[in-house]
Amino acid sequence: MTDGSSSSFFPDFGLLLYLEELNKEELNKFKLLLKNETMESRCCQIPWAEVKKAKREDLANLMNKYYPGEQAWDVALKIFGKMNLKDLYERARAEINWTAHSLGPEDARTQEEQDEQEAVQGDGTEYRTQITEKYCITWDKKCLFGEPEDLHPGVAQKDQELLEHLFDVDVKTGEQPQTVVLQGPAGVGKTTLVRKAVVDWAQGNLYQQRFSYVFYLNAREINQLRERSFVQMISKDWPSTEGPIERIMSQPGSLLFIIDSFDELNFAFEEPESVLCEDWTQVHPVSFLLSSLLRKVMLPESSLLVTTRLTACKKLKPLLKNPHSVELLGMSKGAREEYIYQCFEDRKRALQVFNSLRSNEMAFSMCKVPLVCWLLCTCLEQQIEKGGDIMLTCKTTTALFICYISSLFPPVDGNSASLPSQTQISSLCHLAAKGVWTMTSVFYRENLRKHGLSKSDVSIFLDLNILQKDMEYENCYMFTHLHVQEFLAAMFYMLQDSWGTKNSSFQSFEDLKLLLESNSYKDPHLTQMKCFLFGLLNEDRVKQLEKTFSCKMSLEIKWKILQWLEMMGNSEDFPAQVEFLELFFYLYETQDEAYISQAMSYFQKIVINICGKIHLLVSSFCLKHCQCLRTMKLSVTMVFEKMLNSSPLAEIWRRDGGHITHCWQDLCSVLHTNEHLRELDLCHSNLNELAMKTFYQELRHPSCKLQKLLMRFLSFPDGCRDIASSLTHNQNLMHLDLKGSDVGDNGVKSLCEALKNPECKLQNLRLRRCHFTSLSGQHLSSSLLRNKSLTHLDLGSNWLQDDGVKLLCDVFRHPSCNLQDLGLMGCALTSMCCLDLASAILNNPHLQSLDLGNNDLQDDGVKILYEALRHPNCNIQRLGLEYCGLTSLCCQDLSCTLRSNQNLIKINLTQNTLGYEGIMKLCEVLRSPECKLKVLGVCKEAFDEEAQKLLEAVRVSNPQLIIERDCNDHSDEDVSWWRCP
């Protein structure tokens, strides 16, 4: 240790005193770090089993035993430092130093010699001083192109705390990260934070016990380097007075390398790991060296801190070993509000701008980045001064950035000589588009020249604050913000037709089809550009841009996009290829209702998961203009949750400002405004009372033509009264599926009242797993007697039991019962109800499908059923007996039934222990021409080899028979096993 010798002079019980100050959690963390220290040093193998169970006194004794003399204190101090226990560390170190001052003359001479040696080699002080001066200066320069210095937020307290704990031990795993990735959007403050880390370390305020040296490597500088050794790369800030830098490389475990802006590196990183470089003194291309460092081939014991934009994470993560990722989120909602108020002297104007930006969740999210927030505030203030409607401007991100870009240009009737020409704007947009596609945001002079931008061209855009020059690294240029680049990249596609930018050297990114086929999951770096492109399809906005740039732009692309959407709508893979929510985001940007209506006319079915207010906004805006939809599948969550259980409803409306409620009303209005809509799936949604009432109002609307409604896994706190009322008001509704919803006995009672009403035309009712009991048997039986329309009823997975089914069978036997399909799977039935079921089978000529799977019917029960099936009056075609406790004893009766019953074509016997004997009996009849069975549900793999051979022989001899391993159809359409083809 550089603090001097520690201590054989220090009493053995001294270490125990410090361990006593640790709480239980800290003690466990200390033990984990001690384990890591033991594994890293390899010279001392202190038994982990003993450490793990040791109390404080035992732990102190173990450390003194395995780390004799001052080693125990060296290790303890190192661990205190890693745990960020600054007070404990400082007190222990001071006490050790005090002890060191009491050394004898001989020891004092040894210490003096050590100090002289460190003075010759350098102790790092000069290096710390130099980088403190360098990075404090560059940090201060970060207030760009007019952003007031007092508005530059610096480092927030939460980010400073995040910085301090980046390399803390994970208490759950006991591992201390060696590689940390700090990720976040452009401009959020990643570079500011890591440079602050460098300065804080240099000033002795950060990572003092963790890292002896910290080196900062910036992508913009690295890109301009050629071949060299790694030690030469990091020597740029190394003072000559510190002695050879190679001296510190011998202890890589105490080194931290910060690689800032990985996303800006112009390297492919495609080298095989086997050819990478271990030697930091060898000369190689810089890309090769960096790849070796990132992949832990070179200096594997060192630590890495890498910053990157989220869009480059897919490229970075495969290079790293066990990275620990931390996301920098930017300004919180409260911080954004405070920042916006700081931008204005007039508090009333600040409130106006804040409310306008907050009304658009996408725009308000952009304001997490201080620079973007300031840019938008500045241009909105200018618009207020001109008497513009900023609420309208804030409706879309495209309108906001048109407002910002326009604010940079002088009025057309002013000094037009300062405006860029069409050729210059075209070249800049081409540069922007290629940069977005290749995830390049930093451009060098060579890049600019290749795109036809001369030094004078660049000067024009620098003066307009569209481009900016890096003040620290030579020849580096970038757009004022990534969103500005993305906006101009979108403009490139608008300019292709009007200015003829296509030429013989056509590049792939210029293909509009490739952009349209991209999606936010695979190509997140293209999402905002694509959003801006759709926003530029609005004719009013194009006119505003034409006025700003004093040029003519083409809207031909509008019709090309419609052609692509039509192709998608006609695709065989539709709707799998279409991410509708993403498409709605883009169409919302157009704010062109006629265009949206035309775009959506190519789709008859949509599937959307609405998981937030912004999703609801864009979906409702687009759906209310869809006139050709036939099927709509929605899942609505995380929208109404905060409003749940609130009362009265008027208070909800007041707090929300009516915004969410208005959007929901727009979405629900599709039920009556779209005359083609026939099917709606609203499963797995979380809707409050107000949202449900709005939905039911639209469902009961005279113009609603909906025929099939799926409301699975929903909550019905009103006991299904509203949905029951809708059944009598909407006579088009023929199919209702409430699977998994909390219907209960009260809900069944409400539904049964509706079924008794002659106005109810429901044909198919599915109540699987709806949490009702045998108490509902009476209500169901009385309603079925009076209902003439219901033909399909699924009551599966409810606690009906034998008593409930007996009540139902009284109705099923009645001549007026028109039921054709009955599902009783998993209803806790036994053989005791089989006589009643058999009677229903015999006396109901309409009943064709009966599912009794997952009930404990056993051989005795199905024997009664088989007798009924052999009767000439039986019309059952499909029978489900999956998992009914059947054995080989029932197979003889089943064989007789299959010979005599010419109607039975499908039977499910999976998950029964039929055995070889049972299969042998079945196979005899299955080979017979008298047997008309078409589908047999058994799992061949569940039987022994001999039985499998019998089934295979039957399949060969009777090719019309399907023997299915899993006959269950788990689609949303129908859960009955016999629905499979």
Buried (B, 14 or more C-beta within 10 A) or exposed (E): EEBBBBBEBBEEEBBBEBBEBBEEEBBBBBBBBBBBBBEEBEEEEBEBEBBEEBEBEEBBBBBBEBBEBBBBBBBBBBBBBBBBBEEBBEBBBEBBEEBBEEBEEEBEEEBEEEEEEEEEEBEBEBBBEBBBEBBBEBBEEBBBEEBEEEBBBEBBEEBBEBBBEBBBBEEEEBEBBBBBBBBBBBBBBBBBBBBBBBBBBBEEEBBEBBBBBBBBBBBBBBBEBEEBBBBBBBBEEBBEEBBEBEEBBEEBBBBBBBBBBBBBBBBEBEBEEEEBBEEBEBBBBBBBBBBBBBBBBBBBEBBBBBBBBBBBBEBBEEBBEEBBBBBBEBBEEEBBBEBBBBBBEEEEBBBBBBEBBBBBBBBBBBBBBBBBBBBBBBBBBBBBEEEEEBEEBBBBBBBBBBBBBBBBBEEEEEEEEEBBEBEBBBBBBBBBBBBBBEBBBBBBBEBBEEBBBEEEBBEBBBEBBBBBEBEBBEBBBBBBBBBBBBBBBBBBBBBBBBBEBEEEEEEEBBEBEEBBEBBBEEBBBBBBBBBBBBBBBBEEBBEBBBEBBBBEBBBEBBEBBBEBBBBBBEEEEBBEEBBBBBBBBBBBBBBBEEBBBBBBBBBBBBBBBBBEBBBBBBBBBBBBBBBBBBBBBBBBBEBBEBBBEBEEBEEBBEEBEEEBBBBBBBBBBBBBBBEEBBBBBBBBBBBBBBBBEBBBBBBBBEEBBBBBBBBBBBBBEBBBBBBBBBBBBBEEBBBBBBBBBBBBBBBBBBBBBBBBBEEBBBBBBBBBBBBBBBBBBBBBBBBBBBBEBBBBBBBBBBBBBBEBBBBBBBBBBBEEBBBBBBBBBBBBBBBBBBBBBBBBBBBBEEBBBBBBBBBEBBBBBBBBBBBBBBEEEBBBBBBBBBBBBBBBBBBBBBBBBBBBBEEBBBBBBBBBEBBBBBBBBBBBBBBEEEBBBBBBBBBBEBBEEEBBBBBEEBBEEBEEBBBBEEBBBEEEEBBBBBBBE
